Amino acid sequence: MVGYQVLRWAQRPVVSPAQQPPVQIVVIPEGSSYQQVASLLKREHLIRSRAGFILLGKSKAADRKIHPGEYELNAAMSAEQILTKLLTGRVLLHPITIPEGFTMAQIGQLLGQL
């Protein structure tokens, strides 16, 4: 029973959604292990417990299914919401406008500025 309560505590958001915490941009590097991702999220204060997040991932067979990229996360998200976002690969998209008539070299230079 105590283990169950600890897991429920670990999966709750770090802060209440009513507090409207700021959005954080978190970059998951290519090739990161699930344990490294859990450590990163704990270091950024987005999850309550690294071990609880790892157990949640094991229950969903999430190891090696995390997509790399930039994610918009906040401390009011539950561990399960964060995991779902990482598993579905809903990364932050950056809009870009390519002016008509640009050459491939100019497009490459424009993209390089991002």
The first five atom37 places (N, CA, C, CB, O) and aatype in JSON, in Angstrom:
{
  "aatype": [12, 19, 7, 18, 5, 19, 10, 1, 17, 0, 5, 1, 14, 19, 19, 15, 14, 0, 5, 5, 14, 14, 19, 5, 9, 19, 19, 9, 14, 6, 7, 15, 15, 18, 5, 5, 19, 0, 15, 10, 10, 11, 1, 6, 8, 10, 9, 1, 15, 1, 0, 7, 13, 9, 10, 10, 7, 11, 15, 11, 0, 0, 3, 1, 11, 9, 8, 14, 7, 6, 18, 6, 10, 2, 0, 0, 12, 15, 0, 6, 5, 9, 10, 16, 11, 10, 10, 16, 7, 1, 19, 10, 10, 8, 14, 9, 16, 9, 14, 6, 7, 13, 16, 12, 0, 5, 9, 7, 5, 10, 10, 7, 5, 10],
  "atom_mask": [
    [1, 1, 1, 1, 1],
    [1, 1, 1, 1, 1],
    [1, 1, 1, 0, 1],
    [1, 1, 1, 1, 1],
    [1, 1, 1, 1, 1],
    [1, 1, 1, 1, 1],
    [1, 1, 1, 1, 1],
    [1, 1, 1, 1, 1],
    [1, 1, 1, 1, 1],
    [1, 1, 1, 1, 1],
    [1, 1, 1, 1, 1],
    [1, 1, 1, 1, 1],
    [1, 1, 1, 1, 1],
    [1, 1, 1, 1, 1],
    [1, 1, 1, 1, 1],
    [1, 1, 1, 1, 1],
    [1, 1, 1, 1, 1],
    [1, 1, 1, 1, 1],
    [1, 1, 1, 1, 1],
    [1, 1, 1, 1, 1],
    [1, 1, 1, 1, 1],
    [1, 1, 1, 1, 1],
    [1, 1, 1, 1, 1],
    [1, 1, 1, 1, 1],
    [1, 1, 1, 1, 1],
    [1, 1, 1, 1, 1],
    [1, 1, 1, 1, 1],
    [1, 1, 1, 1, 1],
    [1, 1, 1, 1, 1],
    [1, 1, 1, 1, 1],
    [1, 1, 1, 0, 1],
    [1, 1, 1, 1, 1],
    [1, 1, 1, 1, 1],
    [1, 1, 1, 1, 1],
    [1, 1, 1, 1, 1],
    [1, 1, 1, 1, 1],
    [1, 1, 1, 1, 1],
    [1, 1, 1, 1, 1],
    [1, 1, 1, 1, 1],
    [1, 1, 1, 1, 1],
    [1, 1, 1, 1, 1],
    [1, 1, 1, 1, 1],
    [1, 1, 1, 1, 1],
    [1, 1, 1, 1, 1],
    [1, 1, 1, 1, 1],
    [1, 1, 1, 1, 1],
    [1, 1, 1, 1, 1],
    [1, 1, 1, 1, 1],
    [1, 1, 1, 1, 1],
    [1, 1, 1, 1, 1],
    [1, 1, 1, 1, 1],
    [1, 1, 1, 0, 1],
    [1, 1, 1, 1, 1],
    [1, 1, 1, 1, 1],
    [1, 1, 1, 1, 1],
    [1, 1, 1, 1, 1],
    [1, 1, 1, 0, 1],
    [1, 1, 1, 1, 1],
    [1, 1, 1, 1, 1],
    [1, 1, 1, 1, 1],
    [1, 1, 1, 1, 1],
    [1, 1, 1, 1, 1],
    [1, 1, 1, 1, 1],
    [1, 1, 1, 1, 1],
    [1, 1, 1, 1, 1],
    [1, 1, 1, 1, 1],
    [1, 1, 1, 1, 1],
    [1, 1, 1, 1, 1],
    [1, 1, 1, 0, 1],
    [1, 1, 1, 1, 1],
    [1, 1, 1, 1, 1],
    [1, 1, 1, 1, 1],
    [1, 1, 1, 1, 1],
    [1, 1, 1, 1, 1],
    [1, 1, 1, 1, 1],
    [1, 1, 1, 1, 1],
    [1, 1, 1, 1, 1],
    [1, 1, 1, 1, 1],
    [1, 1, 1, 1, 1],
    [1, 1, 1, 1, 1],
    [1, 1, 1, 1, 1],
    [1, 1, 1, 1, 1],
    [1, 1, 1, 1, 1],
    [1, 1, 1, 1, 1],
    [1, 1, 1, 1, 1],
    [1, 1, 1, 1, 1],
    [1, 1, 1, 1, 1],
    [1, 1, 1, 1, 1],
    [1, 1, 1, 0, 1],
    [1, 1, 1, 1, 1],
    [1, 1, 1, 1, 1],
    [1, 1, 1, 1, 1],
    [1, 1, 1, 1, 1],
    [1, 1, 1, 1, 1],
    [1, 1, 1, 1, 1],
    [1, 1, 1, 1, 1],
    [1, 1, 1, 1, 1],
    [1, 1, 1, 1, 1],
    [1, 1, 1, 1, 1],
    [1, 1, 1, 1, 1],
    [1, 1, 1, 0, 1],
    [1, 1, 1, 1, 1],
    [1, 1, 1, 1, 1],
    [1, 1, 1, 1, 1],
    [1, 1, 1, 1, 1],
    [1, 1, 1, 1, 1],
    [1, 1, 1, 1, 1],
    [1, 1, 1, 0, 1],
    [1, 1, 1, 1, 1],
    [1, 1, 1, 1, 1],
    [1, 1, 1, 1, 1],
    [1, 1, 1, 0, 1],
    [1, 1, 1, 1, 1],
    [1, 1, 1, 1, 1]
  ],
  "atom_positions": [
    [[0.82, -1.18, 0.0], [0.0, 0.0, 0.0], [0.87, 1.25, 0.0], [-0.94, 0.0, 1.2], [0.57, 2.22, -0.7]],
    [[1.95, 1.24, 0.79], [2.84, 2.39, 0.86], [3.49, 2.63, -0.5], [3.93, 2.18, 1.95], [3.61, 3.78, -0.94]],
    [[3.91, 1.57, -1.17], [4.52, 1.7, -2.5], [3.57, 2.33, -3.5], [0.0, 0.0, 0.0], [3.97, 3.16, -4.31]],
    [[2.33, 1.94, -3.44], [1.31, 2.5, -4.33], [1.14, 3.99, -4.07], [-0.04, 1.77, -4.13], [1.06, 4.78, -5.02]],
    [[1.09, 4.38, -2.81], [0.94, 5.79, -2.46], [2.14, 6.62, -2.91], [0.74, 5.93, -0.94], [1.99, 7.76, -3.36]],
    [[3.33, 6.05, -2.8], [4.55, 6.74, -3.24], [4.5, 6.95, -4.74], [5.82, 5.94, -2.84], [4.83, 8.03, -5.23]],
    [[4.09, 5.94, -5.49], [3.99, 6.07, -6.95], [2.96, 7.12, -7.34], [3.63, 4.73, -7.58], [3.19, 7.9, -8.26]],
    [[1.82, 7.15, -6.66], [0.81, 8.17, -6.94], [1.36, 9.56, -6.67], [-0.46, 7.93, -6.1], [1.11, 10.49, -7.44]],
    [[2.1, 9.71, -5.57], [2.7, 11.01, -5.24], [3.7, 11.41, -6.33], [3.41, 10.95, -3.86], [3.72, 12.57, -6.74]],
    [[4.51, 10.47, -6.79], [5.55, 10.76, -7.79], [4.96, 11.15, -9.13], [6.45, 9.56, -7.96], [5.6, 11.87, -9.9]],
    [[3.75, 10.69, -9.43], [3.15, 10.97, -10.73], [2.36, 12.27, -10.75], [2.26, 9.83, -11.13], [1.96, 12.73, -11.82]],
    [[2.13, 12.88, -9.58], [1.4, 14.15, -9.53], [2.27, 15.28, -10.05], [0.92, 14.46, -8.09], [3.5, 15.19, -10.0]],
    [[1.65, 16.36, -10.55], [2.43, 17.52, -10.99], [3.24, 18.11, -9.84], [1.51, 18.6, -11.58], [2.86, 17.99, -8.68]],
    [[4.34, 18.75, -10.18], [5.19, 19.37, -9.18], [4.47, 20.57, -8.55], [6.53, 19.82, -9.81], [4.58, 20.79, -7.34]],
    [[3.74, 21.34, -9.37], [2.98, 22.47, -8.85], [1.54, 22.37, -9.34], [3.61, 23.83, -9.29], [1.26, 21.65, -10.3]],
    [[0.66, 23.06, -8.69], [-0.75, 23.07, -9.06], [-0.94, 23.83, -10.37], [-1.61, 23.71, -7.94], [-0.31, 24.86, -10.59]],
    [[-1.81, 23.32, -11.26], [-2.1, 24.05, -12.49], [-2.63, 25.46, -12.23], [-3.09, 23.28, -13.33], [-2.49, 26.34, -13.08]],
    [[-3.25, 25.68, -11.08], [-3.78, 27.0, -10.74], [-2.67, 28.04, -10.59], [-4.59, 26.92, -9.44], [-2.91, 29.24, -10.75]],
    [[-1.46, 27.59, -10.3], [-0.32, 28.5, -10.16], [0.22, 28.97, -11.51], [0.79, 27.83, -9.37], [1.03, 29.9, -11.57]],
    [[-0.22, 28.36, -12.58], [0.18, 28.69, -13.95], [1.7, 28.83, -14.07], [-0.5, 29.98, -14.39], [2.2, 29.93, -14.31]],
    [[2.42, 27.73, -13.91], [3.88, 27.8, -14.02], [4.3, 28.13, -15.45], [4.52, 26.46, -13.57], [3.57, 27.84, -16.4]],
    [[5.47, 28.74, -15.6], [5.93, 29.09, -16.94], [6.28, 27.84, -17.76], [7.14, 30.02, -16.86], [6.66, 26.8, -17.22]],
    [[6.15, 27.99, -19.05], [6.53, 26.91, -19.96], [8.05, 26.85, -20.03], [5.91, 27.13, -21.39], [8.73, 27.87, -20.1]],
    [[8.57, 25.64, -20.01], [10.0, 25.44, -20.13], [10.28, 24.69, -21.42], [10.57, 24.66, -18.9], [9.54, 23.77, -21.79]],
    [[11.34, 25.08, -22.1], [11.78, 24.36, -23.29], [12.85, 23.37, -22.84], [12.33, 25.35, -24.4], [13.89, 23.76, -22.3]],
    [[12.58, 22.1, -23.07], [13.51, 21.04, -22.69], [13.97, 20.33, -23.95], [12.85, 20.03, -21.69], [13.15, 19.91, -24.77]],
    [[15.28, 20.2, -24.1], [15.85, 19.53, -25.28], [16.27, 18.12, -24.88], [17.06, 20.33, -25.85], [17.1, 17.93, -23.99]],
    [[15.67, 17.13, -25.55], [16.05, 15.73, -25.35], [17.04, 15.39, -26.47], [14.78, 14.75, -25.37], [16.64, 15.31, -27.63]],
    [[18.31, 15.19, -26.14], [19.3, 14.9, -27.17], [19.1, 13.53, -27.83], [20.68, 14.97, -26.58], [18.57, 12.6, -27.22]],
    [[19.52, 13.44, -29.07], [19.48, 12.17, -29.81], [20.28, 11.12, -29.05], [20.03, 12.35, -31.26], [21.39, 11.4, -28.58]],
    [[19.74, 9.92, -28.92], [20.45, 8.83, -28.27], [20.37, 8.81, -26.75], [0.0, 0.0, 0.0], [21.04, 7.99, -26.12]],
    [[19.59, 9.7, -26.15], [19.47, 9.74, -24.69], [18.73, 8.5, -24.19], [18.73, 11.01, -24.23], [17.75, 8.06, -24.79]],
    [[19.23, 7.95, -23.1], [18.54, 6.81, -22.5], [17.35, 7.32, -21.68], [19.51, 5.97, -21.61], [17.28, 8.5, -21.37]],
    [[16.45, 6.43, -21.35], [15.29, 6.82, -20.56], [15.72, 7.34, -19.19], [14.32, 5.63, -20.4], [15.12, 8.27, -18.66]],
    [[16.75, 6.73, -18.62], [17.25, 7.17, -17.32], [17.83, 8.58, -17.41], [18.32, 6.18, -16.79], [17.66, 9.38, -16.48]],
    [[18.52, 8.9, -18.51], [19.06, 10.24, -18.7], [17.94, 11.27, -18.83], [19.97, 10.28, -19.93], [18.03, 12.37, -18.3]],
    [[16.88, 10.9, -19.54], [15.73, 11.79, -19.7], [15.09, 12.03, -18.34], [14.7, 11.19, -20.7], [14.74, 13.17, -18.01]],
    [[14.93, 10.98, -17.54], [14.34, 11.12, -16.2], [15.19, 12.06, -15.34], [14.2, 9.74, -15.52], [14.65, 12.88, -14.61]],
    [[16.51, 11.93, -15.42], [17.41, 12.81, -14.66], [17.28, 14.26, -15.12], [18.86, 12.35, -14.81], [17.26, 15.17, -14.29]],
    [[17.19, 14.47, -16.42], [17.02, 15.81, -16.97], [15.72, 16.45, -16.48], [17.05, 15.77, -18.5], [15.71, 17.61, -16.07]],
    [[14.63, 15.69, -16.53], [13.34, 16.21, -16.09], [13.34, 16.53, -14.59], [12.23, 15.2, -16.4], [12.75, 17.53, -14.17]],
    [[14.0, 15.71, -13.8], [14.1, 15.96, -12.35], [14.94, 17.22, -12.1], [14.72, 14.74, -11.62], [14.59, 18.05, -11.26]],
    [[16.06, 17.35, -12.83], [16.94, 18.51, -12.67], [16.21, 19.81, -13.04], [18.2, 18.34, -13.54], [16.48, 20.87, -12.47]],
    [[15.29, 19.73, -14.0], [14.53, 20.91, -14.43], [13.27, 21.13, -13.57], [14.13, 20.76, -15.9], [12.48, 22.03, -13.84]],
    [[13.09, 20.3, -12.53], [11.96, 20.4, -11.6], [10.61, 20.22, -12.32], [11.98, 21.76, -10.89], [9.64, 20.91, -12.01]],
    [[10.57, 19.29, -13.27], [9.33, 19.0, -13.99], [8.65, 17.74, -13.48], [9.62, 18.86, -15.48], [7.46, 17.53, -13.72]],
    [[9.4, 16.91, -12.77], [8.83, 15.7, -12.15], [9.24, 15.68, -10.69], [9.31, 14.39, -12.89], [10.24, 16.29, -10.31]],
    [[8.46, 14.98, -9.88], [8.75, 14.9, -8.44], [9.85, 13.9, -8.13], [7.49, 14.52, -7.68], [10.67, 14.12, -7.23]],
    [[9.87, 12.8, -8.88], [10.79, 11.71, -8.54], [11.33, 11.05, -9.8], [10.1, 10.67, -7.66], [10.58, 10.63, -10.68]],
    [[12.65, 10.97, -9.88], [13.29, 10.28, -11.01], [12.91, 8.8, -11.0], [14.84, 10.44, -10.95], [12.56, 8.24, -12.04]],
    [[12.98, 8.18, -9.83], [12.66, 6.76, -9.72], [11.2, 6.5, -10.07], [12.97, 6.25, -8.31], [10.89, 5.51, -10.74]],
    [[10.29, 7.37, -9.63], [8.88, 7.21, -9.95], [8.64, 7.33, -11.44], [0.0, 0.0, 0.0], [7.81, 6.6, -11.99]],
    [[9.35, 8.26, -12.11], [9.2, 8.43, -13.56], [9.74, 7.2, -14.3], [9.93, 9.7, -14.03], [9.16, 6.76, -15.29]],
    [[10.84, 6.65, -13.8], [11.41, 5.45, -14.41], [10.44, 4.28, -14.27], [12.77, 5.1, -13.76], [10.24, 3.52, -15.23]],
    [[9.83, 4.12, -13.1], [8.85, 3.04, -12.91], [7.63, 3.24, -13.81], [8.4, 2.99, -11.43], [7.1, 2.27, -14.36]],
    [[7.18, 4.48, -13.96], [6.07, 4.76, -14.86], [6.43, 4.35, -16.29], [5.69, 6.25, -14.81], [5.61, 3.76, -16.99]],
    [[7.63, 4.67, -16.7], [8.09, 4.3, -18.04], [8.18, 2.8, -18.24], [0.0, 0.0, 0.0], [7.83, 2.29, -19.3]],
    [[8.64, 2.1, -17.21], [8.72, 0.64, -17.31], [7.34, 0.02, -17.43], [9.45, 0.06, -16.09], [7.16, -0.97, -18.14]],
    [[6.36, 0.6, -16.74], [5.0, 0.06, -16.81], [4.39, 0.27, -18.2], [4.12, 0.72, -15.75], [3.46, -0.43, -18.58]],
    [[4.92, 1.24, -18.95], [4.42, 1.51, -20.29], [5.4, 1.08, -21.37], [4.11, 2.99, -20.44], [5.21, 1.41, -22.54]],
    [[6.44, 0.36, -20.99], [7.48, -0.11, -21.92], [8.03, 1.06, -22.74], [6.91, -1.2, -22.86], [8.13, 0.96, -23.96]],
    [[8.38, 2.15, -22.06], [8.79, 3.38, -22.74], [10.29, 3.45, -23.04], [8.4, 4.55, -21.91], [10.73, 4.34, -23.77]],
    [[11.08, 2.53, -22.49], [12.51, 2.59, -22.69], [12.84, 2.53, -24.19], [13.21, 1.44, -21.94], [12.35, 1.66, -24.9]],
    [[13.66, 3.46, -24.64], [14.08, 3.59, -26.05], [12.97, 4.01, -27.0], [14.65, 2.28, -26.51], [13.13, 3.89, -28.21]],
    [[11.86, 4.49, -26.47], [10.78, 4.97, -27.33], [10.61, 6.48, -27.24], [9.48, 4.28, -26.95], [9.72, 7.05, -27.87]],
    [[11.47, 7.12, -26.46], [11.41, 8.57, -26.31], [11.98, 9.2, -27.58], [12.2, 9.04, -25.03], [13.05, 8.81, -28.05]],
    [[11.25, 10.18, -28.12], [11.7, 10.88, -29.32], [12.56, 12.08, -28.93], [10.5, 11.32, -30.19], [12.17, 12.85, -28.06]],
    [[13.72, 12.25, -29.58], [14.54, 13.42, -29.28], [13.9, 14.68, -29.84], [15.97, 13.24, -29.84], [13.05, 14.61, -30.73]],
    [[14.3, 15.82, -29.33], [13.81, 17.1, -29.84], [13.56, 18.09, -28.73], [0.0, 0.0, 0.0], [13.9, 17.85, -27.57]],
    [[12.97, 19.22, -29.11], [12.62, 20.28, -28.16], [11.15, 20.13, -27.76], [12.88, 21.69, -28.77], [10.28, 19.98, -28.62]],
    [[10.91, 20.17, -26.47], [9.54, 20.01, -25.95], [9.18, 21.2, -25.08], [9.41, 18.69, -25.15], [10.02, 21.73, -24.35]],
    [[7.91, 21.62, -25.17], [7.36, 22.62, -24.26], [6.69, 21.88, -23.12], [6.36, 23.58, -25.0], [5.67, 21.21, -23.31]],
    [[7.25, 22.01, -21.93], [6.72, 21.33, -20.75], [6.57, 22.35, -19.64], [7.64, 20.15, -20.31], [7.18, 23.42, -19.67]],
    [[5.75, 22.01, -18.64], [5.68, 22.87, -17.46], [5.45, 22.0, -16.23], [4.56, 23.93, -17.6], [5.04, 20.84, -16.33]],
    [[5.71, 22.59, -15.08], [5.66, 21.85, -13.82], [4.24, 21.48, -13.4], [6.3, 22.66, -12.73], [4.08, 20.72, -12.45]],
    [[3.22, 21.99, -14.07], [1.84, 21.63, -13.74], [1.4, 20.38, -14.48], [0.9, 22.78, -14.07], [0.29, 19.89, -14.26]],
    [[2.24, 19.85, -15.37], [1.92, 18.61, -16.08], [2.24, 17.43, -15.19], [2.7, 18.52, -17.43], [3.24, 17.43, -14.47]],
    [[1.38, 16.41, -15.24], [1.66, 15.19, -14.49], [2.78, 14.42, -15.2], [0.38, 14.31, -14.35], [3.07, 14.66, -16.37]],
    [[3.38, 13.49, -14.48], [4.43, 12.66, -15.06], [3.89, 11.89, -16.27], [5.0, 11.68, -14.02], [4.6, 11.71, -17.26]],
    [[2.66, 11.45, -16.19], [2.06, 10.71, -17.3], [1.85, 11.61, -18.52], [0.73, 10.1, -16.87], [2.06, 11.16, -19.65]],
    [[1.44, 12.86, -18.31], [1.28, 13.78, -19.44], [2.63, 14.06, -20.11], [0.65, 15.11, -18.96], [2.72, 14.1, -21.33]],
    [[3.66, 14.24, -19.31], [4.99, 14.47, -19.86], [5.45, 13.25, -20.65], [6.0, 14.79, -18.74], [5.95, 13.38, -21.76]],
    [[5.28, 12.06, -20.07], [5.69, 10.84, -20.75], [4.94, 10.66, -22.06], [5.46, 9.63, -19.86], [5.54, 10.29, -23.07]],
    [[3.65, 10.93, -22.07], [2.86, 10.81, -23.29], [3.39, 11.74, -24.37], [1.38, 11.11, -23.01], [3.49, 11.35, -25.54]],
    [[3.72, 12.96, -23.99], [4.25, 13.93, -24.95], [5.58, 13.45, -25.53], [4.42, 15.31, -24.29], [5.83, 13.59, -26.73]],
    [[6.44, 12.88, -24.68], [7.74, 12.39, -25.14], [7.61, 11.15, -26.02], [8.62, 12.08, -23.94], [8.38, 10.97, -26.95]],
    [[6.63, 10.3, -25.71], [6.44, 9.08, -26.49], [5.81, 9.35, -27.85], [5.58, 8.09, -25.72], [6.1, 8.65, -28.83]],
    [[4.94, 10.37, -27.92], [4.29, 10.68, -29.2], [5.14, 11.6, -30.05], [2.93, 11.31, -28.96], [4.85, 11.8, -31.23]],
    [[6.18, 12.18, -29.47], [7.08, 13.03, -30.24], [6.48, 14.38, -30.59], [0.0, 0.0, 0.0], [6.81, 14.95, -31.63]],
    [[5.61, 14.9, -29.74], [5.01, 16.22, -30.0], [6.03, 17.31, -29.65], [3.68, 16.41, -29.17], [5.96, 17.94, -28.59]],
    [[6.97, 17.52, -30.57], [8.05, 18.47, -30.35], [7.61, 19.89, -30.68], [9.27, 18.1, -31.18], [6.6, 20.1, -31.35]],
    [[8.38, 20.83, -30.21], [8.15, 22.24, -30.48], [8.48, 22.51, -31.95], [8.99, 23.15, -29.53], [9.56, 22.16, -32.42]],
    [[7.56, 23.13, -32.66], [7.77, 23.46, -34.07], [8.11, 24.93, -34.19], [6.52, 23.1, -34.93], [7.51, 25.77, -33.52]],
    [[9.06, 25.24, -35.05], [9.47, 26.61, -35.27], [8.99, 27.05, -36.65], [11.02, 26.76, -35.15], [9.4, 26.48, -37.66]],
    [[8.11, 28.05, -36.7], [7.64, 28.53, -38.0], [8.75, 29.29, -38.74], [6.4, 29.42, -37.83], [9.56, 29.98, -38.12]],
    [[8.76, 29.15, -40.04], [9.74, 29.86, -40.85], [9.07, 30.26, -42.16], [11.01, 28.97, -41.1], [8.26, 29.52, -42.71]],
    [[9.41, 31.42, -42.64], [8.89, 31.91, -43.91], [10.03, 31.97, -44.91], [8.21, 33.31, -43.75], [11.05, 32.6, -44.65]],
    [[9.86, 31.31, -46.04], [10.86, 31.33, -47.1], [10.33, 32.25, -48.2], [11.17, 29.88, -47.66], [9.35, 31.93, -48.87]],
    [[10.98, 33.39, -48.36], [10.51, 34.33, -49.38], [10.55, 33.72, -50.78], [11.34, 35.61, -49.34], [11.44, 32.94, -51.11]],
    [[9.58, 34.1, -51.57], [9.5, 33.62, -52.95], [10.76, 34.04, -53.7], [8.23, 34.17, -53.66], [11.22, 35.17, -53.57]],
    [[11.29, 33.12, -54.47], [12.45, 33.41, -55.3], [13.79, 33.1, -54.64], [0.0, 0.0, 0.0], [14.83, 33.25, -55.28]],
    [[13.8, 32.66, -53.38], [15.05, 32.31, -52.73], [15.67, 31.1, -53.41], [14.83, 32.03, -51.23], [14.97, 30.17, -53.81]],
    [[17.0, 31.11, -53.53], [17.71, 29.96, -54.07], [17.92, 28.95, -52.93], [19.09, 30.38, -54.7], [17.67, 29.25, -51.76]],
    [[18.36, 27.76, -53.29], [18.63, 26.74, -52.27], [19.7, 27.22, -51.3], [19.07, 25.41, -52.93], [19.62, 26.95, -50.1]],
    [[20.7, 27.93, -51.81], [21.77, 28.45, -50.94], [21.2, 29.46, -49.95], [22.89, 29.09, -51.78], [21.57, 29.45, -48.78]],
    [[20.31, 30.32, -50.4], [19.71, 31.31, -49.51], [18.8, 30.64, -48.47], [18.91, 32.35, -50.32], [18.76, 31.05, -47.31]],
    [[18.07, 29.61, -48.89], [17.22, 28.86, -47.96], [18.09, 28.19, -46.9], [16.37, 27.81, -48.71], [17.76, 28.22, -45.71]],
    [[19.2, 27.6, -47.33], [20.12, 26.96, -46.39], [20.68, 27.96, -45.39], [0.0, 0.0, 0.0], [20.8, 27.65, -44.2]],
    [[21.02, 29.15, -45.87], [21.53, 30.18, -44.98], [20.44, 30.63, -43.98], [22.05, 31.39, -45.8], [20.72, 30.84, -42.8]],
    [[19.21, 30.77, -44.47], [18.1, 31.15, -43.61], [17.87, 30.1, -42.52], [16.82, 31.35, -44.44], [17.68, 30.44, -41.36]],
    [[17.89, 28.83, -42.9], [17.69, 27.75, -41.92], [18.85, 27.66, -40.94], [17.51, 26.4, -42.65], [18.66, 27.29, -39.79]],
    [[20.04, 28.01, -41.39], [21.2, 27.98, -40.52], [21.15, 29.02, -39.42], [0.0, 0.0, 0.0], [21.86, 28.9, -38.42]],
    [[20.32, 30.04, -39.6], [20.21, 31.09, -38.6], [19.3, 30.69, -37.44], [19.69, 32.36, -39.24], [19.26, 31.39, -36.43]],
    [[18.57, 29.59, -37.56], [17.67, 29.18, -36.49], [18.4, 28.68, -35.28], [16.74, 28.13, -36.98], [17.78, 28.3, -34.3]]
  ]
}
